[in-house]
Protein backbone atom coordinates (compact mmCIF):
# COMPACT_ATOMS: atom_id res chain seq x y z
CA UNK A 1 0.00 0.00 0.00
CA UNK A 2 1.45 3.42 -0.99
CA UNK A 3 1.83 6.35 1.37
CA UNK A 4 -1.25 7.98 -0.18
CA UNK A 5 -3.47 4.91 0.16
CA UNK A 6 -5.86 4.99 3.08
CA UNK A 7 -8.40 2.74 4.74
CA UNK A 8 -11.54 3.58 6.68
CA UNK A 9 -11.56 2.70 10.38
CA UNK A 10 -14.82 2.86 12.33
CA UNK A 11 -14.66 4.18 15.88
CA UNK A 12 -17.44 4.60 18.48
CA UNK A 13 -19.12 7.96 17.98
CA UNK A 14 -18.97 8.92 21.67
CA UNK A 15 -15.22 8.19 21.77
CA UNK A 16 -14.58 10.39 18.74
CA UNK A 17 -16.72 13.19 20.17
CA UNK A 18 -14.88 13.09 23.51
CA UNK A 19 -11.51 13.17 21.72
CA UNK A 20 -12.57 16.15 19.64
CA UNK A 21 -13.84 17.93 22.74
CA UNK A 22 -10.36 17.49 24.19
CA UNK A 23 -8.89 19.17 21.12
CA UNK A 24 -7.37 16.03 19.68
CA UNK A 25 -6.88 15.40 15.98
CA UNK A 26 -8.52 11.96 15.89
CA UNK A 27 -7.02 10.64 12.67
CA UNK A 28 -3.57 11.91 13.58
CA UNK A 29 -3.81 10.47 17.09
CA UNK A 30 -4.85 7.06 15.73
CA UNK A 31 -1.91 7.10 13.34
CA UNK A 32 0.53 7.89 16.14
CA UNK A 33 -1.01 5.26 18.42
CA UNK A 34 -0.65 2.62 15.72
CA UNK A 35 2.96 3.58 15.05
CA UNK A 36 3.71 3.42 18.74
CA UNK A 37 2.09 0.01 19.05
CA UNK A 38 4.05 -1.34 16.08
CA UNK A 39 7.30 -0.01 17.51
CA UNK A 40 6.41 -1.58 20.83
CA UNK A 41 5.94 -4.98 19.19
CA UNK A 42 9.19 -4.60 17.29
CA UNK A 43 11.01 -3.95 20.56
CA UNK A 44 10.07 -7.31 22.08
CA UNK A 45 13.34 -9.07 22.94
CA UNK A 46 14.21 -12.74 22.46
CA UNK A 47 12.83 -13.61 25.89
CA UNK A 48 9.46 -12.30 24.92
CA UNK A 49 9.76 -9.17 27.10
CA UNK A 50 8.51 -5.92 25.63
CA UNK A 51 11.25 -3.35 26.23
CA UNK A 52 9.06 -0.39 25.41
CA UNK A 53 5.83 -1.57 26.92
CA UNK A 54 4.80 1.46 28.82
CA UNK A 55 2.37 4.21 27.94
CA UNK A 56 1.40 7.17 30.08
CA UNK A 57 -2.25 6.84 29.07
CA UNK A 58 -2.72 3.50 30.85
CA UNK A 59 -1.18 4.89 34.03
CA UNK A 60 2.16 3.12 33.64
CA UNK A 61 4.82 5.81 33.53
CA UNK A 62 7.88 3.61 33.35
CA UNK A 63 9.97 4.21 30.25
CA UNK A 64 7.36 5.87 28.03
CA UNK A 65 9.26 6.46 24.80
CA UNK A 66 12.30 5.18 26.68
CA UNK A 67 15.62 6.39 25.36
CA UNK A 68 13.86 7.75 22.34
CA UNK A 69 16.71 8.42 19.92
CA UNK A 70 14.27 9.05 17.10
CA UNK A 71 12.35 11.65 19.14
CA UNK A 72 9.06 9.97 18.26
CA UNK A 73 5.97 12.17 18.54
CA UNK A 74 4.00 12.14 21.77
CA UNK A 75 0.29 12.82 21.97
CA UNK A 76 -1.28 14.24 25.12
CA UNK A 77 -4.55 15.83 26.20
CA UNK A 78 -6.08 18.25 28.66
CA UNK A 79 -6.77 15.30 30.95
CA UNK A 80 -3.04 14.43 31.03
CA UNK A 81 -2.26 18.03 31.97
CA UNK A 82 -4.94 17.99 34.65
CA UNK A 83 -3.60 14.72 36.12
CA UNK A 84 -0.10 16.21 36.19
CA UNK A 85 -1.37 19.37 37.90
CA UNK A 86 -3.27 17.29 40.46
CA UNK A 87 0.02 15.62 41.38
CA UNK A 88 1.66 19.03 41.76
CA UNK A 89 -1.15 20.10 44.08
CA UNK A 90 -0.72 16.93 46.09
CA UNK A 91 3.00 17.70 46.40
CA UNK A 92 2.16 21.05 48.01
CA UNK A 93 2.51 23.43 45.07
CA UNK A 94 0.33 26.51 45.40
CA UNK A 95 -2.86 26.83 43.34
CA UNK A 96 -1.49 29.99 41.77
CA UNK A 97 1.68 28.26 40.59
CA UNK A 98 -0.17 25.16 39.38
CA UNK A 99 -2.66 27.29 37.42
CA UNK A 100 0.25 29.11 35.78
CA UNK A 101 1.86 25.81 34.77
CA UNK A 102 -1.46 24.49 33.48
CA UNK A 103 -1.88 27.58 31.30
CA UNK A 104 1.59 27.18 29.81
CA UNK A 105 1.00 23.52 28.97
CA UNK A 106 -2.41 24.15 27.40
CA UNK A 107 -0.87 26.90 25.27
CA UNK A 108 1.69 24.37 24.01
CA UNK A 109 -1.00 21.72 23.44
CA UNK A 110 -3.13 24.07 21.35
CA UNK A 111 -0.13 25.17 19.29
CA UNK A 112 1.02 21.64 18.42
CA UNK A 113 -2.50 20.20 18.12
CA UNK A 114 -1.86 17.97 21.16
CA UNK A 115 0.93 16.01 19.52
CA UNK A 116 4.58 16.90 19.24
CA UNK A 117 8.15 15.72 18.86
CA UNK A 118 11.37 17.49 19.77
CA UNK A 119 11.32 19.67 16.67
CA UNK A 120 7.73 20.76 17.33
CA UNK A 121 8.57 21.84 20.88
CA UNK A 122 11.70 23.62 19.65
CA UNK A 123 9.72 25.51 16.99
CA UNK A 124 7.10 26.49 19.55
CA UNK A 125 9.72 27.83 21.96
CA UNK A 126 11.48 29.73 19.19
CA UNK A 127 8.20 31.49 18.44
CA UNK A 128 7.73 32.23 22.15
CA UNK A 129 11.24 33.70 22.22
CA UNK A 130 10.04 36.45 19.88
CA UNK A 131 7.10 37.27 22.16
CA UNK A 132 8.36 37.07 25.74
CA UNK A 133 11.39 37.80 27.91
CA UNK A 134 14.10 35.22 28.56
CA UNK A 135 12.83 34.84 32.10
CA UNK A 136 9.30 34.01 30.95
CA UNK A 137 10.71 31.68 28.29
CA UNK A 138 12.80 29.94 30.94
CA UNK A 139 9.67 29.51 33.05
CA UNK A 140 7.83 28.01 30.05
CA UNK A 141 10.67 25.56 29.41
CA UNK A 142 10.75 24.49 33.05
CA UNK A 143 7.01 23.70 33.02
CA UNK A 144 7.22 21.83 29.69
CA UNK A 145 10.25 19.78 30.72
CA UNK A 146 8.67 18.91 34.05
CA UNK A 147 5.49 17.73 32.32
CA UNK A 148 7.20 15.55 29.70
CA UNK A 149 9.69 14.10 32.18
CA UNK A 150 6.70 13.14 34.30
CA UNK A 151 5.54 11.15 31.26
CA UNK A 152 9.02 9.65 30.87
CA UNK A 153 9.63 11.38 27.55
CA UNK A 154 13.38 11.71 27.70
CA UNK A 155 14.11 13.60 24.51
CA UNK A 156 12.79 16.71 26.28
CA UNK A 157 16.15 16.85 28.10
CA UNK A 158 17.67 18.20 24.88
CA UNK A 159 15.76 21.44 25.45
CA UNK A 160 17.92 23.90 27.37
CA UNK A 161 16.94 27.03 29.26
CA UNK A 162 18.29 30.38 28.04
CA UNK A 163 21.06 31.99 30.08
CA UNK A 164 19.60 34.73 32.24
CA UNK A 165 21.72 37.82 32.62
CA UNK A 166 22.48 38.85 36.18
CA UNK A 167 22.03 42.58 35.85
CA UNK A 168 22.91 45.10 38.50
CA UNK A 169 19.99 45.33 40.96
CA UNK A 170 17.54 48.08 40.12
CA UNK A 171 17.52 51.02 42.52
CA UNK A 172 13.96 51.86 43.55
CA UNK A 173 13.27 55.18 45.28
CA UNK A 174 10.21 56.38 47.16
CA UNK A 175 9.33 58.66 44.23
CA UNK A 176 9.20 55.61 41.94
CA UNK A 177 6.61 53.99 44.19
CA UNK A 178 4.53 57.17 44.41
CA UNK A 179 4.67 57.62 40.62
CA UNK A 180 3.59 54.01 40.14
CA UNK A 181 0.59 54.52 42.42
CA UNK A 182 -0.28 57.73 40.59
CA UNK A 183 0.00 56.04 37.17
CA UNK A 184 -2.46 53.34 38.24
CA UNK A 185 -5.09 56.08 38.55
CA UNK A 186 -4.33 57.14 34.98
CA UNK A 187 -7.87 58.25 34.17
CA UNK A 188 -8.32 59.82 37.62
CA UNK A 189 -11.52 57.92 38.38
CA UNK A 190 -10.32 56.80 41.79
CA UNK A 191 -12.63 53.76 41.70
CA UNK A 192 -12.31 50.88 44.12
CA UNK A 193 -10.33 48.68 41.73
CA UNK A 194 -7.70 51.39 41.34
CA UNK A 195 -7.65 51.78 45.12
CA UNK A 196 -7.10 48.03 45.52
CA UNK A 197 -4.20 48.07 43.04
CA UNK A 198 -2.62 51.07 44.75
CA UNK A 199 -3.00 49.40 48.15
CA UNK A 200 -1.20 46.29 46.85
CA UNK A 201 1.69 48.50 45.72
CA UNK A 202 1.77 50.39 49.00
CA UNK A 203 1.59 47.22 51.10
CA UNK A 204 4.41 45.54 49.18
CA UNK A 205 6.62 48.61 49.48
CA UNK A 206 6.26 48.88 53.27
CA UNK A 207 6.39 45.13 54.04
CA UNK A 208 8.61 43.58 51.36
CA UNK A 209 5.96 40.96 50.57
CA UNK A 210 6.17 39.15 47.24
CA UNK A 211 3.37 39.76 44.71
CA UNK A 212 2.04 36.19 45.02
CA UNK A 213 2.02 36.46 48.81
CA UNK A 214 -0.12 39.58 48.60
CA UNK A 215 -2.50 38.08 46.04
CA UNK A 216 -3.08 35.02 48.25
CA UNK A 217 -3.98 36.96 51.36
CA UNK A 218 -7.30 36.42 53.11
CA UNK A 219 -8.69 38.85 55.63
CA UNK A 220 -8.21 36.18 58.30
CA UNK A 221 -4.43 36.49 57.78
CA UNK A 222 -4.45 40.17 58.72
CA UNK A 223 -4.69 41.68 62.18
CA UNK A 224 -5.30 45.24 61.06
CA UNK A 225 -5.59 46.69 64.55
CA UNK A 226 -2.19 45.30 65.58
CA UNK A 227 -0.61 45.96 62.15
CA UNK A 228 0.43 42.33 61.77
CA UNK A 229 0.07 39.78 58.97
CA UNK A 230 0.41 36.16 60.03
CA UNK A 231 1.53 34.70 56.71
CA UNK A 232 0.86 30.92 56.55
CA UNK A 233 3.51 28.59 55.10
CA UNK A 234 1.32 27.54 52.16
CA UNK A 235 1.09 31.16 50.99
CA UNK A 236 4.83 31.82 50.87
CA UNK A 237 7.43 31.03 48.23
CA UNK A 238 9.73 29.32 50.71
CA UNK A 239 6.94 27.35 52.45
CA UNK A 240 7.92 28.92 55.75
CA UNK A 241 5.36 30.81 57.81
CA UNK A 242 6.38 34.26 58.99
CA UNK A 243 5.16 37.46 60.61
CA UNK A 244 4.89 40.61 58.52
CA UNK A 245 4.53 44.12 59.97
CA UNK A 246 3.02 47.17 58.24
CA UNK A 247 2.82 50.85 59.18
CA UNK A 248 -0.09 53.08 60.18
CA UNK A 249 -0.65 54.47 56.68
CA UNK A 250 -1.03 50.94 55.33
CA UNK A 251 -3.34 50.21 58.27
CA UNK A 252 -5.67 53.05 57.20
CA UNK A 253 -5.68 51.88 53.59
CA UNK A 254 -6.45 48.28 54.60
CA UNK A 255 -9.37 49.36 56.79
CA UNK A 256 -10.89 51.18 53.82
CA UNK A 257 -10.09 48.28 51.49
CA UNK A 258 -11.96 45.86 53.76
CA UNK A 259 -15.10 47.97 53.41
CA UNK A 260 -14.72 48.00 49.63
CA UNK A 261 -13.83 44.28 49.31
CA UNK A 262 -15.18 42.43 52.38
CA UNK A 263 -14.67 38.94 50.91
CA UNK A 264 -10.99 39.06 49.95
CA UNK A 265 -8.44 41.90 49.94
CA UNK A 266 -6.71 41.13 46.63
CA UNK A 267 -6.95 38.92 43.57
CA UNK A 268 -4.26 37.62 41.24
CA UNK A 269 -4.96 40.25 38.55
CA UNK A 270 -5.41 43.21 40.89
CA UNK A 271 -2.70 45.21 39.08
CA UNK A 272 -3.25 43.76 35.60
CA UNK A 273 -6.93 44.76 35.55
CA UNK A 274 -5.77 48.37 35.71
CA UNK A 275 -2.58 48.35 33.62
CA UNK A 276 -4.23 46.31 30.85
CA UNK A 277 -6.35 49.34 29.98
CA UNK A 278 -3.36 51.66 29.77
CA UNK A 279 -1.76 52.54 26.43
CA UNK A 280 1.58 53.20 28.11
CA UNK A 281 2.36 50.64 30.80
CA UNK A 282 4.09 51.67 34.04
CA UNK A 283 7.82 51.06 34.10
CA UNK A 284 7.63 49.74 37.66
CA UNK A 285 6.08 46.38 38.56
CA UNK A 286 4.77 45.07 41.86
CA UNK A 287 7.86 42.89 42.31
CA UNK A 288 10.04 46.04 42.38
CA UNK A 289 8.29 47.25 45.53
CA UNK A 290 9.96 44.44 47.49
CA UNK A 291 13.32 45.75 46.28
CA UNK A 292 12.42 49.20 47.60
CA UNK A 293 11.68 47.78 51.06
CA UNK A 294 15.00 45.93 51.23
CA UNK A 295 17.01 48.89 49.94
CA UNK A 296 15.25 51.43 52.14
CA UNK A 297 15.74 49.25 55.21
CA UNK A 298 19.48 49.16 54.50
CA UNK A 299 19.65 52.94 53.98
CA UNK A 300 18.07 53.43 57.39
CA UNK A 301 20.59 51.05 59.00
CA UNK A 302 17.95 48.55 60.10
CA UNK A 303 18.98 45.16 61.51
CA UNK A 304 19.86 42.78 58.68
CA UNK A 305 18.62 39.78 60.68
CA UNK A 306 15.20 41.36 61.27
CA UNK A 307 14.97 42.39 57.60
CA UNK A 308 15.70 38.82 56.51
CA UNK A 309 12.95 37.56 58.81
CA UNK A 310 10.41 40.06 57.46
CA UNK A 311 11.35 39.22 53.87
CA UNK A 312 11.16 35.48 54.50
CA UNK A 313 14.86 34.73 53.98
CA UNK A 314 15.50 31.87 56.37
CA UNK A 315 18.61 30.38 54.78
CA UNK A 316 20.61 30.47 58.00
CA UNK A 317 19.98 27.86 60.69
CA UNK A 318 20.03 30.58 63.32
CA UNK A 319 17.20 32.53 61.68
CA UNK A 320 15.17 29.38 61.04
CA UNK A 321 15.34 27.76 64.44
CA UNK A 322 16.79 30.00 67.13
CA UNK A 323 15.48 33.50 66.52
CA UNK A 324 12.93 34.26 69.24
CA UNK A 325 11.46 37.57 68.03
CA UNK A 326 7.93 38.26 69.25
CA UNK A 327 5.30 40.22 67.32
CA UNK A 328 5.72 43.12 69.72
CA UNK A 329 9.51 43.22 69.29
CA UNK A 330 9.30 42.97 65.49
CA UNK A 331 6.77 45.80 65.40
CA UNK A 332 8.97 47.95 67.66
CA UNK A 333 12.06 47.40 65.49
CA UNK A 334 10.02 48.00 62.34
CA UNK A 335 8.60 51.28 63.68
CA UNK A 336 12.06 52.49 64.71
CA UNK A 337 13.38 51.92 61.19
CA UNK A 338 10.41 53.86 59.80
CA UNK A 339 9.67 52.59 56.29
CA UNK A 340 7.12 55.04 54.84
CA UNK A 341 5.67 55.88 51.44
CA UNK A 342 2.86 58.24 52.36
CA UNK A 343 3.29 60.90 55.02
C-alpha positions in Angstrom: 0.0 0.0 0.0 1.5 3.4 -1.0 1.8 6.3 1.4 -1.2 8.0 -0.2 -3.5 4.9 0.2 -5.9 5.0 3.1 -8.4 2.7 4.7 -11.5 3.6 6.7 -11.6 2.7 10.4 -14.8 2.9 12.3 -14.7 4.2 15.9 -17.4 4.6 18.5 -19.1 8.0 18.0 -19.0 8.9 21.7 -15.2 8.2 21.8 -14.6 10.4 18.7 -16.7 13.2 20.2 -14.9 13.1 23.5 -11.5 13.2 21.7 -12.6 16.2 19.6 -13.8 17.9 22.7 -10.4 17.5 24.2 -8.9 19.2 21.1 -7.4 16.0 19.7 -6.9 15.4 16.0 -8.5 12.0 15.9 -7.0 10.6 12.7 -3.6 11.9 13.6 -3.8 10.5 17.1 -4.8 7.1 15.7 -1.9 7.1 13.3 0.5 7.9 16.1 -1.0 5.3 18.4 -0.6 2.6 15.7 3.0 3.6 15.0 3.7 3.4 18.7 2.1 0.0 19.0 4.1 -1.3 16.1 7.3 0.0 17.5 6.4 -1.6 20.8 5.9 -5.0 19.2 9.2 -4.6 17.3 11.0 -3.9 20.6 10.1 -7.3 22.1 13.3 -9.1 22.9 14.2 -12.7 22.5 12.8 -13.6 25.9 9.5 -12.3 24.9 9.8 -9.2 27.1 8.5 -5.9 25.6 11.3 -3.3 26.2 9.1 -0.4 25.4 5.8 -1.6 26.9 4.8 1.5 28.8 2.4 4.2 27.9 1.4 7.2 30.1 -2.2 6.8 29.1 -2.7 3.5 30.9 -1.2 4.9 34.0 2.2 3.1 33.6 4.8 5.8 33.5 7.9 3.6 33.3 10.0 4.2 30.2 7.4 5.9 28.0 9.3 6.5 24.8 12.3 5.2 26.7 15.6 6.4 25.4 13.9 7.8 22.3 16.7 8.4 19.9 14.3 9.1 17.1 12.3 11.6 19.1 9.1 10.0 18.3 6.0 12.2 18.5 4.0 12.1 21.8 0.3 12.8 22.0 -1.3 14.2 25.1 -4.5 15.8 26.2 -6.1 18.2 28.7 -6.8 15.3 30.9 -3.0 14.4 31.0 -2.3 18.0 32.0 -4.9 18.0 34.7 -3.6 14.7 36.1 -0.1 16.2 36.2 -1.4 19.4 37.9 -3.3 17.3 40.5 0.0 15.6 41.4 1.7 19.0 41.8 -1.2 20.1 44.1 -0.7 16.9 46.1 3.0 17.7 46.4 2.2 21.0 48.0 2.5 23.4 45.1 0.3 26.5 45.4 -2.9 26.8 43.3 -1.5 30.0 41.8 1.7 28.3 40.6 -0.2 25.2 39.4 -2.7 27.3 37.4 0.2 29.1 35.8 1.9 25.8 34.8 -1.5 24.5 33.5 -1.9 27.6 31.3 1.6 27.2 29.8 1.0 23.5 29.0 -2.4 24.2 27.4 -0.9 26.9 25.3 1.7 24.4 24.0 -1.0 21.7 23.4 -3.1 24.1 21.4 -0.1 25.2 19.3 1.0 21.6 18.4 -2.5 20.2 18.1 -1.9 18.0 21.2 0.9 16.0 19.5 4.6 16.9 19.2 8.1 15.7 18.9 11.4 17.5 19.8 11.3 19.7 16.7 7.7 20.8 17.3 8.6 21.8 20.9 11.7 23.6 19.7 9.7 25.5 17.0 7.1 26.5 19.5 9.7 27.8 22.0 11.5 29.7 19.2 8.2 31.5 18.4 7.7 32.2 22.1 11.2 33.7 22.2 10.0 36.5 19.9 7.1 37.3 22.2 8.4 37.1 25.7 11.4 37.8 27.9 14.1 35.2 28.6 12.8 34.8 32.1 9.3 34.0 30.9 10.7 31.7 28.3 12.8 29.9 30.9 9.7 29.5 33.1 7.8 28.0 30.1 10.7 25.6 29.4 10.7 24.5 33.0 7.0 23.7 33.0 7.2 21.8 29.7 10.3 19.8 30.7 8.7 18.9 34.1 5.5 17.7 32.3 7.2 15.5 29.7 9.7 14.1 32.2 6.7 13.1 34.3 5.5 11.1 31.3 9.0 9.7 30.9 9.6 11.4 27.5 13.4 11.7 27.7 14.1 13.6 24.5 12.8 16.7 26.3 16.1 16.8 28.1 17.7 18.2 24.9 15.8 21.4 25.4 17.9 23.9 27.4 16.9 27.0 29.3 18.3 30.4 28.0 21.1 32.0 30.1 19.6 34.7 32.2 21.7 37.8 32.6 22.5 38.9 36.2 22.0 42.6 35.9 22.9 45.1 38.5 20.0 45.3 41.0 17.5 48.1 40.1 17.5 51.0 42.5 14.0 51.9 43.6 13.3 55.2 45.3 10.2 56.4 47.2 9.3 58.7 44.2 9.2 55.6 41.9 6.6 54.0 44.2 4.5 57.2 44.4 4.7 57.6 40.6 3.6 54.0 40.1 0.6 54.5 42.4 -0.3 57.7 40.6 0.0 56.0 37.2 -2.5 53.3 38.2 -5.1 56.1 38.6 -4.3 57.1 35.0 -7.9 58.3 34.2 -8.3 59.8 37.6 -11.5 57.9 38.4 -10.3 56.8 41.8 -12.6 53.8 41.7 -12.3 50.9 44.1 -10.3 48.7 41.7 -7.7 51.4 41.3 -7.7 51.8 45.1 -7.1 48.0 45.5 -4.2 48.1 43.0 -2.6 51.1 44.8 -3.0 49.4 48.1 -1.2 46.3 46.8 1.7 48.5 45.7 1.8 50.4 49.0 1.6 47.2 51.1 4.4 45.5 49.2 6.6 48.6 49.5 6.3 48.9 53.3 6.4 45.1 54.0 8.6 43.6 51.4 6.0 41.0 50.6 6.2 39.2 47.2 3.4 39.8 44.7 2.0 36.2 45.0 2.0 36.5 48.8 -0.1 39.6 48.6 -2.5 38.1 46.0 -3.1 35.0 48.2 -4.0 37.0 51.4 -7.3 36.4 53.1 -8.7 38.9 55.6 -8.2 36.2 58.3 -4.4 36.5 57.8 -4.4 40.2 58.7 -4.7 41.7 62.2 -5.3 45.2 61.1 -5.6 46.7 64.6 -2.2 45.3 65.6 -0.6 46.0 62.1 0.4 42.3 61.8 0.1 39.8 59.0 0.4 36.2 60.0 1.5 34.7 56.7 0.9 30.9 56.5 3.5 28.6 55.1 1.3 27.5 52.2 1.1 31.2 51.0 4.8 31.8 50.9 7.4 31.0 48.2 9.7 29.3 50.7 6.9 27.3 52.5 7.9 28.9 55.8 5.4 30.8 57.8 6.4 34.3 59.0 5.2 37.5 60.6 4.9 40.6 58.5 4.5 44.1 60.0 3.0 47.2 58.2 2.8 50.8 59.2 -0.1 53.1 60.2 -0.7 54.5 56.7 -1.0 50.9 55.3 -3.3 50.2 58.3 -5.7 53.0 57.2 -5.7 51.9 53.6 -6.4 48.3 54.6 -9.4 49.4 56.8 -10.9 51.2 53.8 -10.1 48.3 51.5 -12.0 45.9 53.8 -15.1 48.0 53.4 -14.7 48.0 49.6 -13.8 44.3 49.3 -15.2 42.4 52.4 -14.7 38.9 50.9 -11.0 39.1 49.9 -8.4 41.9 49.9 -6.7 41.1 46.6 -7.0 38.9 43.6 -4.3 37.6 41.2 -5.0 40.2 38.5 -5.4 43.2 40.9 -2.7 45.2 39.1 -3.2 43.8 35.6 -6.9 44.8 35.5 -5.8 48.4 35.7 -2.6 48.4 33.6 -4.2 46.3 30.9 -6.3 49.3 30.0 -3.4 51.7 29.8 -1.8 52.5 26.4 1.6 53.2 28.1 2.4 50.6 30.8 4.1 51.7 34.0 7.8 51.1 34.1 7.6 49.7 37.7 6.1 46.4 38.6 4.8 45.1 41.9 7.9 42.9 42.3 10.0 46.0 42.4 8.3 47.2 45.5 10.0 44.4 47.5 13.3 45.8 46.3 12.4 49.2 47.6 11.7 47.8 51.1 15.0 45.9 51.2 17.0 48.9 49.9 15.2 51.4 52.1 15.7 49.3 55.2 19.5 49.2 54.5 19.7 52.9 54.0 18.1 53.4 57.4 20.6 51.1 59.0 18.0 48.6 60.1 19.0 45.2 61.5 19.9 42.8 58.7 18.6 39.8 60.7 15.2 41.4 61.3 15.0 42.4 57.6 15.7 38.8 56.5 13.0 37.6 58.8 10.4 40.1 57.5 11.4 39.2 53.9 11.2 35.5 54.5 14.9 34.7 54.0 15.5 31.9 56.4 18.6 30.4 54.8 20.6 30.5 58.0 20.0 27.9 60.7 20.0 30.6 63.3 17.2 32.5 61.7 15.2 29.4 61.0 15.3 27.8 64.4 16.8 30.0 67.1 15.5 33.5 66.5 12.9 34.3 69.2 11.5 37.6 68.0 7.9 38.3 69.3 5.3 40.2 67.3 5.7 43.1 69.7 9.5 43.2 69.3 9.3 43.0 65.5 6.8 45.8 65.4 9.0 48.0 67.7 12.1 47.4 65.5 10.0 48.0 62.3 8.6 51.3 63.7 12.1 52.5 64.7 13.4 51.9 61.2 10.4 53.9 59.8 9.7 52.6 56.3 7.1 55.0 54.8 5.7 55.9 51.4 2.9 58.2 52.4 3.3 60.9 55.0 
